[in-house]
Every structure is written in structure tokens, then in C-alpha cells.
Amino acid sequence: MHHFQYRGGELYAEDVPVSTLVAAYGTPLYIYSAATLRRHFAAFDSAFDGLPHLTCFSVKANSNLAVLRTLGAMGAGVDIVSGGELYRALAAGIDPAKIVYSGVGKRGNEIEEALNAGILMFNVESMGELERISRIAARLGKNANVSLRINPNVDPKTHPYISTGLKKNKFGLDMETSLAAYARAMELPGVTPVGIDCHIGSQLTSIEPFLEALDKILIFREKLVAMGISPRYLDLGGGLGIQYNEEEPPHPREFGQALTKALGDLPLTLVLEPGRVIVGNAGILVTEVVYTKKTPSKDFVIVDAAMNDLIRPSLYDSYHAISEVRPAERDTLNVDVVGPICESGDFLARDRELPAVAPGEYLAVYSAGAYGFTMSSNYNSRPRAAEVLVDGDTVTLARRRETYEDLVALER
Ligand code: LLP
């Protein structure tokens, strides 16, 4: 459920007509709904009420400060993967004691920044990283809480680009190396092993792979306990999918019930790193139809948003629903919705049945709240879109549209 609904023949974002937002801020425009963000966060977080847990929103899905503040105000922690995300999280007032730091390539300065901020823990992905965290922490006279990221070799049955828990993926450590890494962590100065971490992939539409991974992790945990390490945290990562089209992902409640059952009363605090399920359907991208074009083989709707604004269709061939901001009775056509970028891969939808829209009309591209703006670029020297956050009838310009001056501001 989200708060982008039609009222009186036009699309609203909560209590604000999308056409009003477009008139004020132009297109392409990302619109987020605060009520949807809160609803999704509450639904997810409360699904784990039966367990000690911490929900750490995955900043990579949507790093806008207004979004982070909205979630932070509800008690969310965050999962970060870079110094930049740490900077954003702190700027948004997220409690450092609720920040977990994942990622395979943490640099020295980033580790130092996180240690100085006093984050909850590092999810460590290699021996080299463990050694480096130890060296830096020891030099700073600090302690780093670490979890090792286990690669459980589980097939999440999702797009290959967003599967992360298979043996062939670059993420985490295989079980055997992990055991050696925990043993090493016990000897090293400056690091304390406090948890076990795992993230198997994104946009999972079934709970089975999570449970399969959890089973393996719980067996692994026994081995750690036998070694004298009792992890306090079990971080299961993110990955719960959402409905873009016809998927039927499990409700967070089911996910929560399954995990609560599997964990029983083990003395563990569950950490979760949801991104998409919180923010995916809390955002739309609004774009103006610039031209329509008939060719002997296809009809095209050319819009002013492109792969630089929303790369998911081009990169993963992913489906995003599209509809008119002001629907009208008319014939439908089978069209490709494409952007102005000079690549044939620049499309938002292919072979889509859409009403025969005309230039000057606006289209809403749904489920664009996650991995939309955060994956955007300036390709073709296109200034990045503006982002607004709607809360009831209140509108916040969460990020102003980039200007041409912004495009060259860092260049000489
Ligand atoms: N934790 C870790 C360690 C991750 O790598 C990710 C996502 C998450 C949490 C959050 O996963 P989520 O709950 O959002 O599924 N750009 C792709 C998705 C890449 C996901 C990368 N890692 C897309 O647009 O589908």
C-alpha cells in the first residue's frame, strides 16, 4: 500500500496533486511519500517485535537526508557502505550506535571515520579488511566491534546482478575462512567479534532462501560458541522484495514470524538491513512526454526522464508500472517509453500497453523510491532530477534540481 492514489481524476501524492508539484518543481521529479515511508518502516520493524532487534535502513536504496531523517525519527538505524553514506547518516542525525557498516572495499580513511563516529559494528568481508580495521583501531586507541560476513552459498533466486550469497560472488567469506577469521579476530588488538553477518541478495520474493541461509548460520554459530565466541548480533542483511508488477513477495509479518520461529530464544539481537521494502513503493518518478514517434516497427513515447535518472530498466530489465498523472479515455498503444539519451538501452519500459498520450502530458513511473535517485548520474550532461518529500499536505524540496552550473562546478 502506498499513498499515490487518484482523486477526482488525477494522481495525488498524499494530499497534494502531482500536477501542483510538477508546476512548482518541474520534471523529471522524484516524489516521496512520508506516510508511506512511515507505514513501511512500522510494518517491517513491528514484524520483529517478538525478538530483540534493530532495523537498519540500507542507505544505498535512498540516501536523501529528508528520507533518512523521517526514518531516523522512527528509531531506525542505518546500514552504510561508504564514508559518504556515513556522512549522510550523521548529517541526518542517525544515532551512530545504530549504524552498521557493510561493503567489500572499505578504505582506511573510511574505517577511521566510522571508528571516530562510534558506529555499532563493521560487517567485515575479508581477512585483509579485518587486519586493517585492527591496525587502525589500535592506532586510534579504539575498539571496533566486528561481525564477519558469511557467504552461505544460497541461491536467492533473483536477478544475477543482485545475488550476493553465492559462492561465486565477491561478497563475504566462505564458512571455513570465516572460522579462521574469527580465530584471528580473537588475537588481534582493537577488534572484538560481536556478531555474524550475512546478506544473500536483493528483491527476494520468497522466504525460503533466507531460512536456508539462517539454518547454515545457526550451525556456524554453534561452532563459534564451541570456540568460546558468543556472538550477540545476528545480522541477516536486507533483500526482502516488493511488488513491481506481478511478484507476490511475502509480507514483512510472515518474514518476521518465520525468523522469530527459527531463532527461538537464542540470546541474539537480530539486525536487519532492509532498503527496497521500506522505500521502493514510497517514491515515484514523474516525467513529461516530450514527443511521440511512430516508426514502421514501433511506437515510441519519448519522455524527459532517462536512464541517467532511473537506470533499473536498462540495467536489470526491471519493470516499473507507468500511468498518466491525469488519465483520460482513449485508445491504448503498445509503446516503448524511452528517454533522450543516446543509447538504445535508454528506456523506462518496453512493449508496454499505454494510453495514447500526447506531448506535454505527465507520466508517473512507480516503485522508483529505491535505487532510483541513488543510482542516477549526469550522463549526457543531464542535471540530476529534483526530489520532493510530501507529508500530508506539506511539501519539502528535499533536493533541488541540479543546474548547468552544477554540472561544471568541480571542473577547471
Ligand atoms: N545490506 C547489504 C549488505 C546490501 O548489499 C544490500 C543491497 C542491502 C542490505 C539492502 O537490500 P534491499 O533490502 O534493498 O534488497 N540496485 C539494485 C539493488 C542492489 C542491492 C545491493 N545491496 C536494484 O536496483 O535492484
Boltz pocket constraint, residues with backbone or C-beta under 6 A from the ligand:
constraints:
  - pocket:
      binder: B
      contacts: [[A, 58], [A, 60], [A, 61], [A, 79], [A, 102], [A, 103], [A, 161], [A, 162], [A, 199], [A, 201], [A, 202], [A, 203], [A, 237], [A, 238], [A, 239], [A, 240], [A, 273], [A, 274], [A, 275], [A, 276], [A, 277], [A, 312], [A, 316], [A, 370], [A, 371]]
      max_distance: 6.0
